[in-house]
């Protein structure tokens, strides 16, 4: 086991130009599970620990395993490590940095499927559903539609009593009907062509472990140090599999996250061994000042004592706007006026408005009731590429060059996986396509500069069909991928017709307000879309899912209730609103129906750290 001491920490503090307090130093030294509050510098802590370990790592065939829930979190960690010579050592064999899904696929599910004679071209729910639906007979489609089934999402294998059993939509048991037989045939075709669903890869992984008792020991030996980031969003089936493999005396296993921000349930049961237990806590945030911390901590489900060393300004403007059906749309102008006072003109963080429910409902309360033009699908971070060239167009639009470059690498990885190609390294090994292995291959081949120049040229210049076709050929020649037949459709040229649409659509989700000559740009999005972001100011809109979220928790918002809620809907609301409340650096505002606000406080100018502004009277 790696021992980390104060000298190691002082060295990495100088490298990263940070200072860790006693709590953070203890977390870096030990392997206790951690609850890190919003803005606590969790990624910096993880990166610092990894850099220390990288300096000390001597084993040639054992590595550090870093698992995340999303590609965004994985990218943040990789970005930090790439800035250091020591950190770069962790980006290639024998180490592994990737999502939990990537780990399960690479080390368990894909080896199992190959042992059974199957190739894996793509693991993607949308592709499986679309391809499968087109393969259905007309009669089966009619049968499914008659049973109100419009997707093949459930046409997956599940592990039941140690056996892989195919779940067939529309049927509870095996049937001799033509539709059942057709669905079975469609599944066979998908598997023969190498297409699989995300979730069923866990079933294959478990079957592999059942069939090979030595697998767990091999993984424990290969990865004696394991970190999991974003642990709060890990589902129970993922948690149980990771624990089965890595909860062992031979493995140093540490998990980071924030159970108070567990909002990605996706209908699955959440993990039990992290979100439901008492954890070591980091409660002080670097994101916002103390006035925001006091308001946000009232929505902490685990009742952490959220605080900040940054003093609150003399004039605190956090406001609850009381609205009704006629005045909801006026809240944007009132919010903008406060932003002009509270947000410094040179602040680089965005101003945003968020709500839990973004889909328009005739009889509901959603973001659309405040901003009629809002379309959930048109947020700036919505990117659904269907061709390689889309990655380049999006990369050219991104202001962050590193982010655009990484996005394009993701597109090239997708090409490699669709074509089932391998990279042959100088040490005689072969690897599948991943951003880490592409970078390694280019370094070994001395082609990194040529590759980067070509990418830069495509990002910075208008792409013509001729330039694209020539560039793609050159690009894949660098990676020794000569047979492009399987990815022909994916790499086909397409003009950037989406640019105007993208600008117009995103503008439909933005509100511009002129406040005494200063233009306040305010982007509207769902709470889920802004998780992990830092805002200059945040306006939280009341929405309805069964009941109104702000009304349901107004006693917590006003610090009149400190008990943990027990109702499932209230717990869901609390975690969503905690994410929203903990985004802004300078200003937090709410908009809620006046009818749901406590009558005894209506008419007051301020209460419990909030200004109260009744827009129904304006």
N, C-alpha and C positions, 0 to 999 in steps of 0.2 A: 504493500500500500504506500502511496506517495505521502510523505510528511511535508506539510506546509508551515513555515514559521514566519515570524515577524520580519526577518530580513528579506524573505521572498516577497512579502507584501509591500514593504517599503520600495523595493526595486521596481515592482510592477506599477506602483503608484507614480513613480517618476516617469516611467515609460508612457503611461496613459494620461499623465497630468491630472490625476484625481487624488482625493484623500478619502480613505474609508474610515468610518467611525468604528467604535468597539463592536457594535452589533454586526456590521458587515464583515469586519475582520474575522469574527468568530465563524461566520457562515462560510467564508473562504477557507478557513482552516479545517472545518469539520465536514461531515457528510449527512447532517441532519436535514430533513425536509423543511422547506421554507415557504411562508406566505409573504409575498412581497407586494406592498401596497402600490397603487398607481403612481407612477413617477418616481419610484424608489431607486431607479438605476439598476434594475435587475439584470439587463443584458450586459451592462458594464461589469457587474459582479461576476457573472458567468464567464465573460471574456477574460477577465483578470485571472480567474482560477485556472482556466484552460491554458493561458500563457505561462503561468507558473509550472503547471504540469508538463507542458511541452518542453520547457527548458530541462526538466529533470528526466524525461522519458528516455529509457535506454533499450527497451525491448524491441527487437526487430520484427517479431511476428505476433505481438500483442498490441492492442490499440485502445484508444479512448472512444467511447460511443456517446454521441450527443443526439438525442431525439427531440423533435419538436412536433407540435400539433399541425402547424401550417408551414407553407413554403415561405411566407413572409418572415416568420420568426427564424427559420433556418437561414434565410438570406441575411438577416441582421447579424447573426452570429458569424457567418462566413465572412461578411464584410469586415467585421472587427479583426478576425484572425488574419485576413489577407494583408492587413497593414503592418504586420510584424513578421520578420524572418522566422522567429520561433513559432508563431501562430500558423504559418503556412505548412509547417511539418504535419499538422493535424488534418490537413485537407486531402491527404492521400493515404494509401495503404500503409500500415495496417489499421488506420483509424477510420471511423465512419461518422459523418454528420449528415443527418437527413430527417425526414418526417418519419413518424411511427409507421405509416403505411409503406414507405419506401423500405424501411428495415424489414418489416414482415414479408414484403414481396421478395426482396433480394435473398435473405438468409433462410427463409422457411417455405413460403408458398411456391415460388418459382422452382426451387430445387425439387419440391414434391411433384409438381406438375410435369417437370422434365423427366423425373424418374418413372412417371406413368406414361411417358411417350408424347406429351403435349408441348408445343411451343407457346410462348407468351409474347404476343405482338403488342397488346395494349390492355391496360387495366383502367377502365373508364366507364362509369355508369351511363353517361349520355350516349356514348358510341354503341354500347351493348343494347340499350333501349331502342335507338334509332335503327340500327342494323336488324335487330330482331323483329321489330314491327314490320319492316319491309319484307321480311321472309315469311310472314304469316299468310295462311290461305285466307280467302275472302270469308269463308264460313267461320273460321276462328276469330277473325276481327269482329264479325257480327256478334258472335257469342260473348266476347269480352265486353264489347260496348253495351250489349243488353244487360250485362252484370255490372255496369258502371265502372269498368276497368279500362283506363285509357293509356296505361303504361305497362311495360314488362319489367319494371323495377324489381319485382319480387321473384323473377325467374332465376333464382340463385340456389347454390348448394349450401346446406346447413349441416353442421355436425351434430347429430342426435344419437346419444348412447354409443358414441365412438364410431358411428357410421355416417358417411356422406349421403344425405338425402336431398333430392331435388325438390324445391318448393315451386309449385306450378300455379300461377295466378288463376283464380276462378275455381280451383279444386282443393278440397280438404284431404283427399286421399287418391290413391292410384285409380285410374279410370281407363276403360277400354274405348271411350268416346273418341271421335275423330279429332275434336279440338285438343284433347289432352295429348293424343299422339302427335299432332302437329306441333304443339308447344315443346314437347320433348325433342322432336326433330330439329326445331329451331335452335334449342339450347345446344344440341350436338353440333350443329353447323357453326355456331358462335365459338364453341370450344375448339373445334377442328381448325378454325381460322385464327385461333389464338386470342380471342376477346373474352375478358372476364370483368366481373363487377368488383368494386373495392371491398365490400363487406365479405364476400365469399372467400377472399384470399385469406382471411383469418381462419375460416373453416379448414382450408387446405393446410394452413400453417399448423393448426392443432393436430390434424391427421398425421402430418409429417412427424411431429413430436411423439405421437402415440406409436407410430410405426418404428421410430428410431430412438431408443432410450438414451443414446449417447449425445443427441443433438444439444440438449440443454447444457451438458458439461462442456461441450466444444465451444459454445457461445460464451459461457462463463470464463473459459480459459482465454478465448480470443479477446474479450472485452472485460478486463478486471476493473475498469472504471467506467461508470455509466451515469449520464445526466439526462434528465427529462425536463424540458421547458414547456410552459403553458399547460402544466399538469391539470389545471382545473377543468379544461375542456376535454380531457381524455375520458372516453366512455368506459363503462364497466367491463365490456368484453376486451377492450384494449388493455385496461389496467390489470385484469386478471392474467392475461397472457404475458405481459411484461414482468409481473410479480413472479409468475411461475418460472420464468427464465432467470431473472436477475436478483430476486430476493434470496441471496445466498451469502454465506460467510466469506466466500472467496471474491465477492464483488463489492466494491465501494459504489453505492447506489444513492444518488441524491436527486430530489425533485423540486422544481421551482414553479411557482404560479401564484394565483390569487383566487381562492374559492369564492370570494365575494363577487368576482367577475365571471362566474361560470354561466354564460348565456347561450352557449352553442349546444343545446341538447339534441336537436334534430330528431326528436321522438325517441331517442335511445336513453337507456338508464345510465345515469352518471356514475362515476367511479365512487367506491366506498372507502378506499384505504388512504385517500388524500383529502378529498372535499369534506369528509365526515369526521375528521379527527382534529385534535388540537395540534397546531404547528408552531414552529419557531417563527416569529413575526418581525418584519421590518415595517414600522408604522410611520416613519417620517418621509415625506415626499419632497423632491426637488422641483416638482412641476409647478405648483401653485403656492400662493401665500396662505398665511394662517387663517384668514377669513373664509377662503374656499374650503380648507380642510375641516373647519368647524361645521360647515353645512353638509359636506359630503359624508362625513363620518356617521351622521344620523341614519344613513342608508346602508351602512355596513352590516350585512347579515350576521357576520361573526363578531360584530361589535368591537372592531379594532379601534385603538385610540389614534386615529389618523391625525397627523400634525405636520407642521412645516416650520423650519427655522426662519423662513422669509416673513418679515413683519407685514401685517396688513396695512394698506394705505390709510391715511387719515379719513378720507371719505370713501366709505364702502357703499357700493351701488347695487349689490345683488338684489334682484327684484322679482316678486311674484306678480305677474300681470293677470288680473281677473278679466275674463272675456265671456262673451256669449256668442250666439250664432252670427249676429250682425257685426261684431267687432273683432272677430278672430283675425281677419286679414290685417288689421291695424297694428298688430303686435310687432311686425317687422320694423316699421318706422320707429316705434317707441324704443325697441331694442337697439336699433342703429344709433339713436341719439345717445343712449348710455354708452355704447361702444366708443363713440367719438370722444367721450369724457374719460373712459376707463382704460382704453387700449392705446398704448403709445403709437405714434404715427409710424415709427420705424420697426414695429413688431413684425416678425416674419411668419409667425404662426397664423393659420387661417381663422376666420370667424365662421362659426357654423351653427345651424339650427338642426336639432335632431328630435325624432319621435320613434316610438317602438313599432308602430304599425304604419306601413307605407303604401299598402295596396288599397286602392279606392273601394269604398263600400257605400252602397246607397243609404243604408240605415245605420252606419257606424260613425265613429269619430277617428279619423286618420289624418296623416299629414296633409292629405289633399283638401281637407276642410279648412285649412289655413292658407295653403298655396294650391290653387286649383290646377296649375300647370305641372305640379310635381309628378314625376314618373320614376319609380324606384329603380327601373332598369337603366336609367341614364346617369348614374352617378359617375364621378371622375375616376373611381377605382373599379368600375365595372369593365372587364376586358375578357371577351370570349372569342378567341381566335379560332378560325377554321382553316386558315392557310398560313404557311410560314411567313409570307410577306406581311401579314397583319402584325407580326411581332416587330418587324422593322418600322412599319408606320407608327405603331404605338411607341416604340423606342425613340423615334425622332421627336415625338411630342412631349416626352417626359423631360422635365428640367434637370433631373438628376442623371448625369451621364452614367454613373455606376449602375443605377437601377435599370436604365435602358439597355445597357450591355448585358446585364444578367438576364433580362427578359428575353433578349435575342438568343442567348445561350439555351434558355428553356425551350425555345422553338426548335433549335438544332437538336437538342436532346430528344424532343418528340419525333423528329425525323429518324434518328437512329433507332428509336424503339419501334416505330411503325415498320421500319425495314428489317427489324431484328438483327441489326448489324453489331459488330464488335470492334473495339479499338485494340490494336496489337501494340503492346508496350515493349521498350527496349530490354526489359528484364525477362522477356519471353512469355509474360502473362498476357491474358486477354481480359478486357472488362466490357461491361455494357456501357451504354451512353449515360453519362451524368455530367453536370457542370464541372464537378471536381476532376473527373477522369478526362474530360475534354481539355481542360487547362493543363493537366499533367502531360497528356499526349502532345500538345502543342509545344510545351517547354522542351520535352525530350527531342522533338523533331526540329527544334530551332525555328518554328513557324509562327511563334506567338506574335511577333511584330507584323508580319505579312497579314496574318489573320485579322489582327486588330485594325490595321490600315484599311482593309477591305470593308470590315463592319462599319468603321467610321465614315467611309466614303458613302456607303448606302444610307446611313442615318442622316448625313448632312446634305445630300444632294437629292434632287428629284429623281425618282426611279422610273426609267423607261423600260419597256418590255425587253428590248435588246440588251440593255445593261444588266437587267435582272437575270436573264437566262445565262449570260456569260458569267456573272458573279456567282450564281448558284453552282455552276460547274466548277469554278475555281475554288469556291468555299469547301465543297465536299471532296475535291481532290486533295486539299490540305489534310483532310481527315481520312483519306484513303477509302472514301465511300464512293465507288464508281458505278455500282448498279443502282440506278435511281428509279427503276420501273415500279417498285412497290409504293413509292412516295410521289409518283408523278402528279397525282391530283393535288396533293398537299403542297407541293412546291410550285404549282402553276402560277403564272403572273396574274395579278389582279390590280387594277387601278385604285388609287386612294380615294374612292368615292365616299368613304365614311367620314372624312375630315369635316366637311360642312355639316353633316348630320350630327357628328359628335359635338361640335361647337354649339349648334342650335339646341340639341337635347340637354347638354349640361347647363346651358344658359336658362333653360326652362326650370332647372332646379336651383337657380341662383336669384337672389334678390339684391338689387343695387339701390342704395339710398344716398342721396346727396345731403350731407349734414354740414351746412355752412361752408360749402366748397370742398369738403372731404368726402370722397366716394367710399362708402362702406360696402364691401363685397361680402355677401353672406350666403354660403352654400348650404342647401337643405339636404339632409340625408337621414337614413335610418340609424338607430343606435348601433345595430350590428355592424353597419358599414364603417363606423368611426372607432371601433374598439382598438385600443393601442395608440390612437392619435393624441396629439397635444394641440389644443386650440388656444387662441388668444382670448376668445369669449365664446360661450355656449348658451344657446337658448333651447330649453327643453319643452317640447309641446306635449300636452296631455292627449293621449289617444286611448282607444277602447278595445280591449280584448275580454269579452264577457262583462267586464266592468271598467270604469275609468281608472287608469293607473295612478295618476297623481291624487285623485280623490281618495282612492283606497289607502294611500300611504301618507295622507296629509298630517296625521298625528305624529308620524315619524319625522316628516320634513320640518315640522314646527317644534321638534324636540319635546313633544308631550308624551311620547311612548318610547321606552327603551327595551321592551321585551322582544324576544325573537318571534317573528310571525310563524305560524304553523300551517296555515292554509297554503296549498301548493301555488295558487295563482298569486298570492301576495309575495311569496318567496321569489317567484319569477319576476314580478314587477320590481321588487327591491333590488335584485341583482342587475336588472337592465338599467334602472335609474341610477344606481351607484356608478355604473360604467359612464353614464351620461354626465352625472354630477362631477366626476373626477377628471374631465377633459380640460377645463379652462385654466389658463394661467392667471387671468385678471378679473373676469366677470362671469357670473353664473346667473341666468334668469330662467324663469318658468312662465308658461302660459297655461292657465287652467280655467275651466268653467266656474264662474262665480257661484253657481248653484251648489258646487261641491266644496266650497271653502267655508270653514266654520263661521257661522253667523256672528259669533261674539268678537271675531277679529276683523270683520268687514268694517271699513271706515277708518281703521287705524293706519297711520302713516308707515309704521314699521313694527315688526314683531319677530322675535327669535332669530335675529341676525338678517332678516329680510326687510327690504322696502316693500310696501304693498301699494300697487297702482291699479285702480279700478278703471279699465278702459271702457266699460259699459256705460259710464257716466259722461264720457267725452263726446 
